[in-house]
Amino acid sequence: MFMEENMILQVENICKHYQQFALNNVSFALPKGAIMGLIGENGAGKSTTMKALLGMISLDSGKISIFGHEGITAQDREAIGVVFDELAFNQTMNVSDIGKVMKNVYRNWEPEQYQQYLEKFKLPQKKQIKDFSRGMKMKLSLAVAMSHHAKLLILDEPTSGLDPVVRAEILDLFLEFIADGESSILVSSHITSDLERVADYITFVHQGKVLMSKNKDDILYSYGIAKADRETIHSLNSSLVMKIKDGKYDSEALIRDKESFSKQYPNVLVDAISLDDLMVMLCTD
C-alpha cells in the first residue's frame, strides 16, 4: 500500500446516479510519478469519472482528494492539464490565437514550450481549428495541456485518431512528464497496447463499477487464459477461475494466478493475457 502523502489523486466510493446510468462506489488511487490507464467499454463510466474529478458534475456521495486535499480549487486547476474528446476552443481560432488566450488563463503558461510542441506536432500556425483533422485537434489539446507546468494530466482518449508514429512520440512525452517523480497522468484509452507500454496501473471500469484497480505488470504477469475443450474447462474446480467463456469448438477460462493454476492443472494450456483479452473476458457474457 502507498502512503497517503505519496498520492496525487484519491477517489473514494464516489457515486453519481442518472436515469439510465450510475457510478457505483468507484474507488482508486494514483501515486505521484505514475501513469494510470482507465479502461472499459463505451459507456462504462470513464468520462463521467473524469468529469467528477474536475468538479464538472456534482456527486451523490463519496470523496475525491487531489494534491492531498478534498475537492478542487482554482489553484488546483492551474496544476491540472486536461484533454477531452472535443476541443473546447472557438473553431475560427488558430494555434497562435489559442496561445494568446492561454497566456491569460494560466499564470504559469509557457509560450516557448507551447511553440515547441506545435513544431514537434507539425501543427500549422495560420490554419483555423475547424479545418484541423481529429488527430491535429488532439495534438493541439495535448500541446495546451502540457504547456503550463501541470502536475496532473487527465486525458480522455489522447491518442485516438493518431498514426502509430505520432502515438509513439506522445507516449514518450508522457514518460518524460512523470520522470520528475512528482507528476502523474490519468489516461483513458481504447488503444490498450498504448497503456501496456507506458501505464504503471490499470483501473478497469464496467457498468459504472470498478472491477479491478491494480499494478499493470501484476495483471499481465499473473492473469492468464486457460484454453481447452468445453468439458475440461467446465470441470475445473478452482478458486483461481474467474470466468468461463464458451466458443463454438472449445472454451476459455480467465485465471487470476496462472502460475498456481498451472501447478494445479499442469495439462491445461494457459496463455498470457493482454488488456484487450481481459476486457473481452470480463465484459461479455
Long-range contacts (C-beta under 8 A, 24 or more apart in sequence): 2-29, 2-31, 4-68, 5-68, 6-31, 6-32, 7-31, 7-32, 7-65, 7-68, 8-32, 8-66, 8-67, 8-151, 8-152, 8-183, 8-184, 9-53, 9-64, 9-65, 9-66, 9-152, 9-184, 9-186, 10-63, 10-64, 10-65, 11-49, 11-53, 11-62, 11-63, 11-64, 12-62, 12-63, 12-64, 12-65, 13-61, 13-62, 13-63, 14-49, 14-52, 14-59, 14-61, 14-62, 14-63, 14-64, 15-59, 15-60, 15-61, 15-62, 16-48, 16-52, 16-57, 16-58, 16-59, 16-60, 17-60, 21-45, 21-48, 21-208, 22-208, 23-48, 23-49, 23-52, 23-208, 24-208, 24-209, 25-62, 25-209, 25-210, 26-62, 26-205, 26-208, 26-209, 26-210, 27-210, 27-213, 28-201, 28-203, 28-210, 28-213, 29-213, 30-184, 30-186, 30-201, 31-184, 31-200, 31-201, 32-181, 32-182, 32-183, 32-184, 33-178, 33-179, 33-180, 33-181, 33-182, 33-183, 33-184, 34-178, 34-184, 34-185, 34-200, 34-201, 35-174, 35-175, 35-178, 35-184, 35-185, 35-187, 35-198, 35-199, 35-200, 35-201, 36-184, 36-185, 36-186, 36-187, 36-199, 36-200, 36-201, 36-202, 36-203, 37-187, 37-188, 37-189, 37-192, 37-195, 37-199, 37-201, 37-202, 37-203, 37-216, 37-275, 38-186, 38-187, 38-188, 38-189, 38-203, 38-205, 39-188, 39-189, 39-190, 39-192, 39-195, 39-202, 39-203, 39-204, 39-205, 39-275, 39-279, 40-188, 40-204, 40-205, 40-206, 40-279, 40-283, 41-206, 41-279, 41-283, 44-205, 44-206, 44-207, 44-208, 45-205, 45-207, 45-208, 45-209, 46-156, 46-188, 46-205, 47-84, 47-85, 47-156, 47-188, 48-208, 49-205, 50-84, 50-154, 50-156, 50-186, 50-188, 53-154, 53-186, 54-80, 54-82, 54-154, 66-152, 67-151, 67-152, 78-106, 78-107, 78-108, 78-148, 79-149, 79-150, 79-151, 79-152, 80-150, 80-151, 80-152, 80-153, 80-154, 81-144, 81-145, 81-146, 81-148, 81-150, 81-152, 81-153, 81-154, 81-155, 82-145, 82-153, 82-154, 82-155, 83-138, 83-141, 83-142, 83-145, 83-153, 83-154, 83-155, 83-156, 83-158, 84-141, 84-156, 85-156, 85-157, 85-160, 87-129, 87-132, 87-137, 87-140, 87-141, 89-129, 90-129, 91-128, 91-129, 91-130, 92-128, 92-129, 92-130, 93-128, 93-129, 94-124, 94-125, 94-126, 94-127, 94-128, 94-129, 95-123, 95-124, 95-125, 95-127, 95-140, 95-143, 96-125, 96-126, 98-129, 98-140, 98-144, 102-144, 102-147, 102-148, 106-148, 108-148, 108-149, 109-147, 109-148, 110-147, 110-148, 110-149, 111-147, 113-146, 113-147, 114-143, 114-144, 114-147, 117-142, 117-143, 117-146, 117-147, 118-143, 120-169, 121-166, 133-161, 134-160, 134-161, 135-161, 135-162, 135-163, 135-166, 138-162, 139-166, 139-170, 142-170, 142-173, 146-173, 146-177, 150-183, 151-182, 151-183, 151-184, 152-183, 152-184, 152-185, 152-186, 153-177, 153-183, 153-184, 153-185, 153-186, 153-187, 154-185, 154-186, 154-187, 155-185, 155-186, 155-187, 155-188, 156-187, 156-188, 157-188, 157-189, 157-190, 158-187, 158-189, 159-189, 159-191, 159-194, 160-189, 160-190, 160-191, 167-191, 167-194, 171-197, 171-198, 174-198, 192-274, 192-275, 192-276, 192-279, 193-274, 195-275, 196-220, 196-274, 196-275, 202-275, 204-278, 204-279, 204-282, 206-282, 206-283, 211-282, 212-278, 219-273, 219-275, 219-278, 220-272, 220-273, 220-274, 220-275, 222-256, 222-257, 222-258, 222-259, 223-254, 223-255, 223-256, 223-257, 223-258, 223-273, 223-278, 224-255, 224-258, 224-261, 224-270, 224-271, 224-272, 224-273, 225-252, 225-253, 225-254, 225-255, 225-270, 225-271, 225-273, 225-277, 225-281, 226-252, 226-253, 226-255, 226-258, 226-261, 226-265, 226-268, 226-269, 226-270, 226-271, 227-251, 227-252, 227-268, 227-269, 227-270, 227-271, 228-268, 228-269, 232-268, 236-265, 236-268, 238-264, 238-265, 240-264, 242-281, 242-282, 243-281, 243-282, 245-281, 245-284, 252-281, 254-278, 254-281, 254-282
